[in-house]
């Protein structure tokens, strides 16, 4: 089942500054801050400071943020996506299969990543960018 749809901001190499700014503006708690140097194998020195993923909690509302991939041209104004959170790989696959129908781009096919057992990034047929994340519930 879908557990949340969150706003995902993409910054132009100044993600750490943006995290600090939004933390102050919204009195947010930084739940997670992962830099490229901590998550990207063989990360170039010039990319070490970049935010791979940050998660802020604003009174129970989740805000996600990352720096744009340096190999992609940053475009101001199109730097916000919707991040869909699901609780099973099967649900991720179901939604993925629907979103890729007539998609303008499959930016990253559904696959396991170090942060998610099933993640994808799709620009749908209407030009909307979606990030699909799976967070499995911990077994007790």
LINVENUR-V892474 format. One record per pair of residues at least 12 apart in sequence whose ideal C-beta (glycine too) atoms are under 10 Angstrom apart, sorted by the first residue. I is the first residue (numbers start at 1). GAP is how many residues later the second one is. D is the distance in whole Angstrom. If there is no record, write none. Layout:
BEGIN
i=I gap=GAP d=D
i=I gap=GAP d=D
END
This chain:
BEGIN
i=1 gap=84 d=10
i=1 gap=85 d=7
i=1 gap=86 d=6
i=1 gap=87 d=8
i=1 gap=90 d=6
i=2 gap=82 d=6
i=2 gap=83 d=7
i=2 gap=84 d=6
i=2 gap=85 d=8
i=2 gap=89 d=7
i=2 gap=90 d=10
i=2 gap=93 d=8
i=2 gap=130 d=10
i=3 gap=81 d=9
i=3 gap=82 d=5
i=3 gap=83 d=6
i=3 gap=84 d=5
i=3 gap=85 d=10
i=3 gap=88 d=9
i=3 gap=130 d=10
i=3 gap=131 d=10
i=3 gap=132 d=7
i=3 gap=134 d=9
i=4 gap=57 d=10
i=4 gap=58 d=7
i=4 gap=79 d=8
i=4 gap=80 d=8
i=4 gap=81 d=4
i=4 gap=82 d=9
i=4 gap=83 d=10
i=4 gap=129 d=9
i=4 gap=131 d=9
i=5 gap=57 d=10
i=5 gap=77 d=5
i=5 gap=78 d=7
i=5 gap=79 d=5
i=5 gap=80 d=7
i=5 gap=125 d=9
i=6 gap=49 d=9
i=6 gap=55 d=8
i=6 gap=56 d=5
i=6 gap=57 d=7
i=6 gap=58 d=6
i=6 gap=75 d=9
i=6 gap=76 d=7
i=6 gap=77 d=4
i=6 gap=78 d=8
i=6 gap=79 d=7
i=6 gap=125 d=9
i=6 gap=127 d=9
i=7 gap=54 d=9
i=7 gap=55 d=8
i=7 gap=56 d=6
i=7 gap=57 d=7
i=7 gap=58 d=9
i=7 gap=73 d=6
i=7 gap=74 d=8
i=7 gap=75 d=7
i=7 gap=76 d=7
i=8 gap=45 d=9
i=8 gap=47 d=10
i=8 gap=54 d=10
i=8 gap=55 d=8
i=8 gap=56 d=4
i=8 gap=57 d=7
i=8 gap=58 d=8
i=8 gap=71 d=9
i=8 gap=72 d=7
i=8 gap=73 d=4
i=8 gap=74 d=7
i=8 gap=75 d=4
i=8 gap=76 d=10
i=8 gap=113 d=10
i=8 gap=121 d=9
i=8 gap=122 d=9
i=8 gap=123 d=6
i=8 gap=125 d=9
i=9 gap=13 d=8
i=9 gap=45 d=9
i=9 gap=47 d=10
i=9 gap=54 d=7
i=9 gap=55 d=7
i=9 gap=56 d=4
i=9 gap=57 d=8
i=9 gap=70 d=7
i=9 gap=71 d=6
i=9 gap=72 d=8
i=10 gap=41 d=10
i=10 gap=54 d=10
i=10 gap=55 d=7
i=10 gap=56 d=6
i=10 gap=57 d=7
i=10 gap=58 d=5
i=10 gap=59 d=9
i=10 gap=62 d=9
i=10 gap=64 d=8
i=10 gap=65 d=9
i=10 gap=68 d=9
i=10 gap=69 d=4
i=10 gap=70 d=7
i=10 gap=71 d=7
i=10 gap=119 d=9
i=11 gap=39 d=9
i=11 gap=40 d=7
i=11 gap=43 d=9
i=11 gap=54 d=6
i=11 gap=55 d=7
i=11 gap=56 d=5
i=11 gap=57 d=7
i=11 gap=63 d=8
i=11 gap=68 d=7
i=12 gap=55 d=7
i=12 gap=56 d=6
i=12 gap=58 d=10
i=12 gap=62 d=4
i=12 gap=63 d=9
i=12 gap=64 d=7
i=12 gap=67 d=8
i=13 gap=33 d=10
i=13 gap=34 d=9
i=13 gap=36 d=8
i=13 gap=37 d=6
i=13 gap=38 d=9
i=13 gap=54 d=5
i=13 gap=55 d=7
i=13 gap=57 d=7
i=13 gap=61 d=8
i=14 gap=35 d=9
i=14 gap=36 d=9
i=14 gap=37 d=9
i=14 gap=53 d=7
i=15 gap=18 d=9
i=15 gap=20 d=9
i=15 gap=21 d=10
i=15 gap=34 d=8
i=15 gap=35 d=6
i=15 gap=36 d=3
i=15 gap=37 d=9
i=15 gap=38 d=9
i=15 gap=39 d=7
i=15 gap=50 d=6
i=15 gap=51 d=6
i=15 gap=52 d=4
i=15 gap=53 d=9
i=16 gap=17 d=8
i=16 gap=19 d=8
i=16 gap=33 d=7
i=16 gap=34 d=8
i=16 gap=35 d=6
i=16 gap=38 d=8
i=16 gap=49 d=10
i=16 gap=51 d=9
i=17 gap=34 d=10
i=18 gap=33 d=8
i=18 gap=36 d=8
i=18 gap=38 d=10
i=18 gap=47 d=6
i=18 gap=48 d=10
i=18 gap=49 d=9
i=19 gap=14 d=6
i=19 gap=32 d=7
i=19 gap=35 d=5
i=19 gap=36 d=10
i=19 gap=37 d=7
i=19 gap=44 d=10
i=19 gap=46 d=6
i=19 gap=47 d=10
i=22 gap=32 d=9
i=22 gap=34 d=6
i=22 gap=36 d=8
i=22 gap=41 d=7
i=22 gap=43 d=7
i=23 gap=31 d=9
i=23 gap=33 d=6
i=23 gap=34 d=10
i=23 gap=35 d=9
i=23 gap=40 d=10
i=25 gap=33 d=9
i=26 gap=30 d=7
i=26 gap=31 d=9
i=26 gap=32 d=4
i=26 gap=33 d=8
i=26 gap=35 d=9
i=26 gap=37 d=8
i=27 gap=31 d=8
i=27 gap=32 d=8
i=28 gap=27 d=10
i=28 gap=28 d=4
i=28 gap=29 d=6
i=28 gap=30 d=5
i=28 gap=31 d=8
i=28 gap=33 d=9
i=28 gap=34 d=10
i=28 gap=35 d=7
i=29 gap=26 d=9
i=29 gap=27 d=7
i=29 gap=28 d=5
i=29 gap=29 d=8
i=29 gap=30 d=9
i=30 gap=24 d=7
i=30 gap=25 d=8
i=30 gap=26 d=6
i=30 gap=27 d=8
i=31 gap=23 d=8
i=31 gap=24 d=4
i=31 gap=25 d=7
i=31 gap=26 d=5
i=31 gap=31 d=8
i=31 gap=32 d=10
i=31 gap=33 d=10
i=32 gap=20 d=10
i=32 gap=21 d=7
i=32 gap=22 d=6
i=32 gap=23 d=4
i=32 gap=24 d=9
i=32 gap=25 d=10
i=32 gap=32 d=9
i=32 gap=83 d=9
i=33 gap=18 d=7
i=33 gap=19 d=9
i=33 gap=20 d=8
i=33 gap=21 d=5
i=33 gap=22 d=8
i=33 gap=23 d=9
i=33 gap=32 d=9
i=34 gap=17 d=7
i=34 gap=18 d=5
i=34 gap=19 d=5
i=34 gap=20 d=7
i=34 gap=21 d=9
i=34 gap=32 d=9
i=34 gap=80 d=10
i=34 gap=81 d=8
i=35 gap=12 d=9
i=35 gap=13 d=7
i=35 gap=14 d=7
i=35 gap=15 d=7
i=35 gap=16 d=6
i=35 gap=17 d=6
i=35 gap=18 d=9
i=35 gap=19 d=9
i=35 gap=32 d=9
i=36 gap=12 d=6
i=36 gap=13 d=8
i=36 gap=14 d=4
i=36 gap=15 d=8
i=36 gap=16 d=5
i=36 gap=17 d=10
i=36 gap=30 d=9
i=36 gap=31 d=8
i=36 gap=33 d=9
i=36 gap=34 d=9
i=37 gap=12 d=8
i=37 gap=13 d=8
i=37 gap=15 d=9
i=38 gap=14 d=7
i=39 gap=13 d=5
i=39 gap=14 d=8
i=39 gap=74 d=9
i=39 gap=75 d=6
i=39 gap=76 d=8
i=40 gap=12 d=7
i=40 gap=29 d=10
i=40 gap=74 d=10
i=41 gap=73 d=9
i=44 gap=26 d=8
i=46 gap=24 d=8
i=47 gap=20 d=9
i=47 gap=22 d=9
i=47 gap=23 d=6
i=47 gap=24 d=10
i=49 gap=18 d=9
i=50 gap=16 d=8
i=50 gap=17 d=4
i=50 gap=18 d=9
i=50 gap=19 d=9
i=50 gap=20 d=7
i=51 gap=14 d=6
i=51 gap=15 d=5
i=51 gap=16 d=5
i=51 gap=17 d=10
i=52 gap=14 d=6
i=52 gap=15 d=8
i=52 gap=17 d=10
i=52 gap=62 d=10
i=52 gap=63 d=9
i=53 gap=12 d=8
i=53 gap=13 d=5
i=53 gap=14 d=10
i=53 gap=62 d=7
i=53 gap=80 d=10
i=54 gap=12 d=7
i=54 gap=13 d=9
i=55 gap=28 d=10
i=62 gap=21 d=8
i=62 gap=23 d=8
i=63 gap=20 d=10
i=64 gap=17 d=9
i=64 gap=19 d=5
i=64 gap=21 d=10
i=64 gap=67 d=8
i=64 gap=69 d=9
i=66 gap=15 d=10
i=66 gap=65 d=10
i=69 gap=38 d=10
i=72 gap=35 d=9
i=78 gap=49 d=9
i=78 gap=51 d=8
i=79 gap=50 d=10
i=80 gap=49 d=8
i=81 gap=26 d=10
i=81 gap=40 d=8
i=81 gap=41 d=10
i=81 gap=42 d=9
i=81 gap=47 d=8
i=81 gap=48 d=4
i=81 gap=49 d=7
i=81 gap=50 d=5
i=82 gap=42 d=10
i=82 gap=46 d=7
i=82 gap=47 d=7
i=82 gap=48 d=6
i=82 gap=49 d=7
i=82 gap=50 d=10
i=83 gap=38 d=10
i=83 gap=46 d=10
i=83 gap=47 d=8
i=83 gap=48 d=4
i=83 gap=49 d=8
i=83 gap=50 d=6
i=84 gap=12 d=10
i=84 gap=15 d=9
i=84 gap=36 d=9
i=84 gap=46 d=6
i=84 gap=47 d=7
i=84 gap=48 d=5
i=84 gap=49 d=7
i=84 gap=50 d=9
i=85 gap=31 d=10
i=85 gap=46 d=9
i=85 gap=47 d=9
i=85 gap=48 d=5
i=85 gap=49 d=8
i=85 gap=50 d=6
i=86 gap=30 d=10
i=86 gap=32 d=8
i=86 gap=46 d=7
i=86 gap=47 d=7
i=86 gap=48 d=5
i=86 gap=49 d=8
i=86 gap=50 d=10
i=87 gap=47 d=7
i=87 gap=48 d=7
i=87 gap=49 d=7
i=87 gap=50 d=6
i=88 gap=29 d=9
i=88 gap=30 d=8
i=88 gap=46 d=7
i=88 gap=47 d=10
i=88 gap=48 d=7
i=88 gap=49 d=9
i=89 gap=21 d=9
i=89 gap=23 d=9
i=89 gap=27 d=10
i=89 gap=28 d=6
i=89 gap=29 d=5
i=89 gap=45 d=6
i=89 gap=47 d=8
i=90 gap=28 d=9
i=90 gap=44 d=9
i=91 gap=27 d=9
i=91 gap=41 d=9
i=91 gap=43 d=8
i=92 gap=18 d=6
i=92 gap=24 d=8
i=92 gap=25 d=8
i=92 gap=26 d=4
i=92 gap=27 d=8
i=92 gap=28 d=7
i=92 gap=40 d=6
i=92 gap=41 d=8
i=92 gap=42 d=5
i=93 gap=17 d=6
i=93 gap=25 d=7
i=93 gap=27 d=9
i=93 gap=39 d=9
i=93 gap=41 d=9
i=95 gap=15 d=9
i=95 gap=23 d=10
i=95 gap=25 d=9
i=95 gap=27 d=9
i=95 gap=35 d=8
i=95 gap=37 d=6
i=95 gap=39 d=10
i=96 gap=13 d=8
i=96 gap=14 d=5
i=96 gap=22 d=8
i=96 gap=23 d=10
i=96 gap=24 d=5
i=96 gap=26 d=7
i=96 gap=34 d=9
i=96 gap=36 d=6
i=97 gap=13 d=9
i=98 gap=24 d=10
i=98 gap=26 d=9
i=99 gap=21 d=8
i=99 gap=23 d=5
i=99 gap=24 d=9
i=99 gap=25 d=5
i=99 gap=26 d=9
i=99 gap=29 d=9
i=99 gap=31 d=6
i=99 gap=33 d=7
i=100 gap=20 d=8
i=100 gap=22 d=6
i=100 gap=23 d=10
i=100 gap=24 d=8
i=100 gap=25 d=9
i=101 gap=23 d=8
i=101 gap=24 d=7
i=102 gap=22 d=8
i=102 gap=23 d=4
i=102 gap=24 d=9
i=103 gap=19 d=5
i=103 gap=20 d=6
i=103 gap=21 d=6
i=103 gap=22 d=6
i=103 gap=23 d=10
i=103 gap=24 d=10
i=103 gap=27 d=9
i=104 gap=18 d=9
i=104 gap=19 d=5
i=104 gap=20 d=7
i=104 gap=21 d=6
i=104 gap=22 d=8
i=104 gap=23 d=6
i=104 gap=24 d=9
i=104 gap=25 d=9
i=105 gap=16 d=9
i=105 gap=17 d=7
i=105 gap=18 d=4
i=105 gap=19 d=9
i=105 gap=22 d=9
i=105 gap=24 d=9
i=106 gap=14 d=7
i=106 gap=15 d=8
i=106 gap=16 d=6
i=106 gap=17 d=8
i=107 gap=13 d=8
i=107 gap=14 d=4
i=107 gap=15 d=6
i=107 gap=16 d=6
i=107 gap=22 d=7
i=107 gap=23 d=9
i=107 gap=24 d=9
i=108 gap=12 d=6
i=108 gap=13 d=4
i=108 gap=14 d=8
i=108 gap=23 d=9
i=108 gap=24 d=9
i=109 gap=12 d=9
i=109 gap=13 d=9
i=110 gap=12 d=9
i=110 gap=22 d=7
i=110 gap=24 d=9
i=112 gap=22 d=9
i=113 gap=20 d=9
i=113 gap=21 d=10
i=115 gap=18 d=8
i=115 gap=19 d=10
i=115 gap=20 d=9
i=116 gap=15 d=10
i=116 gap=16 d=9
i=116 gap=17 d=5
i=116 gap=18 d=5
i=116 gap=19 d=7
i=116 gap=20 d=9
i=117 gap=16 d=10
i=117 gap=17 d=5
i=117 gap=18 d=9
i=117 gap=19 d=6
i=118 gap=14 d=7
i=118 gap=15 d=8
i=118 gap=16 d=4
i=118 gap=17 d=10
i=118 gap=18 d=9
i=119 gap=12 d=7
i=119 gap=13 d=6
i=119 gap=14 d=6
i=119 gap=15 d=7
i=120 gap=12 d=4
i=120 gap=13 d=9
i=120 gap=14 d=9
i=121 gap=12 d=10
END
